[in-house]
């Protein structure tokens, strides 16, 4: 196992161990809190929770409904009852803004989750939110150490999840923000446009129009995306189909299915694989060191190419026409075209210590 994955696993498991405890205790106590508010069509909903799930569904009614279910388990009955009493939710509401935030031991001015759990005797806590909200409202939701799920939203979404999982349906607003740290196997079905910040995580995004991703130590998969801009280190990027893709990153594996228009990559110490440059693509630019580059293109595609390597080989399909080939002890350069010369479509690759393969496919 690589060192940074060991760090990821350790950092993910330790906080959960503190919360869950080794076994379910002898005593279990429960309570629930329920609120309902009438809100404007464009109201803001803010939710903040830890140590449980947050399930949000949307509807066409002008009502926010919040149900919170709390369960405390432990071996000491008095301790369990005390912890249950100390857990509360701070609700605030107006027609334009509703908020719900999980609080513990609110009588103390400087309480913290770590000190609160530290004072317990093998107590586990589960706090689950079940929320309904108007589909047109804006949402700012944070859920740590649990699953955050949302079915569909037309309003602006700001979603944050640490040490858990996201299960998101459709985000139709043009401005969304998603942040995840130490989350595993999160899924997002559709996003119109979003900025995503992910560390030590893995996620799959089904379809999107515009995405900006900043990530470290993360495995990211995009099924179909129109405009994708990525800055990432240590991890992998998997893409089914992209129109325009700009990527920056080191120690990253780029595995790409189809590029229909433009590809621009700058990477070191990784790998680049493109299964298909679709006929009609406009531009491919790659700058890399210590990175193998393997590109396949439609045989009917028309483009000019220049490939310049240092301490690396070049392999080009026999279907292409090479008009220039230079080679010495350290450097190699090949240029030419496929289909028609001076088509206006280009492939430009410059790399060191990483071979380049350019192959036609039927």
Phi, psi and omega in degrees: 000133182291151186304317186288336175286328174296318178298316180301311183297316181296315181295329180286321189277325186301311181298325180293325180295324179297321185281313192284326185075166186288321182216163176288134185285175182284334185243135179229129177234144183226156170204163179223151177230134184225134178221151177219134184224142172271130187227165175289164180298327183252027182293162177253134175244126178244129180229138181216117184213162175218156171062051176172188181261156174229109183249117185241125173237152183247155178213179184261017178263149182278048187225136170256123178243126181235123175238128181239126181244123185245133176226128179239133182229141177187177181269345180250113185298319180296318179295318179299314181295322179295315180296321179298319178296325186283341179277128179214170176236128178271110179259136171225144185208148166208178180294336183255352185204129175232137178223149175217124182227128178290132179232149173227142177049050187295347179292335179276139181287327186241043180290155173214156180299318184295317180291326180294313177292327180295336180273357183269166180245086180054053179253134173249146185230138173228124183234109185248131176257134171237115191232139168240139183212156175299139185294339181270351181291160169272152184225131171235104187234135176230129176219120181248148180060046179177182182268134173250117181234143181213132184275311185198142179211133174267334179281176178293137179239135171233109189239136183222127179217127176239141177053053180194226183202145173251139175227093189247136178274266186236131175241110189260354179286155181278355182221101179231153178228130181231127179233130178219133175232133178054040175254151187232129175058043174287151180228142175225121184284310183211136173223126177295308179203138182199153165258130182238131176239118186223133175229138176051049187220175171217139180206159175233129178245126185289293183218142181204158177266315182215126181226134167245123183240130169240121188210151172224141178051046186226141174259114186242133179233131178237120181288308180210126183216142180276309185228113185233127178233124189230139168229111188210149174229143176058095178159208180213149175236123177240129183230129175285303179211136177221143173278299178240129181223120174244124183227138175230133179173157178238149181057046183231139172264120176256114178241110190240134177281280184236134170249125183259342184223299188215141176225128179223110183233140174225111187208152175231149174056056179206211177210149179230124178226124177238117183286333183201120164266110187290141176306130184102356176299154187261314190205138171230124178230124180227129174232122186206157172228142178053042183221125174282139182237123181230109182242137172239143184225155174300134181300333181276356181293143177248127180194159169256150182222149170223123180236122185234118183234156174232124183056043180202154181268164178230129177233121186236141181302144177296340181290337180276156177257122179264122181258345178211136179215112179240145180204137170222200187297322185248329189247148173224144177217131174225136176221158182170211182205165174233130180082277183229133179286149179057045181283342186094352176259139189223151166234120178234121182230130174228122186212155175233139177056043176196120183290158180236130175238131179232112189231140175275146174234148180284000000 
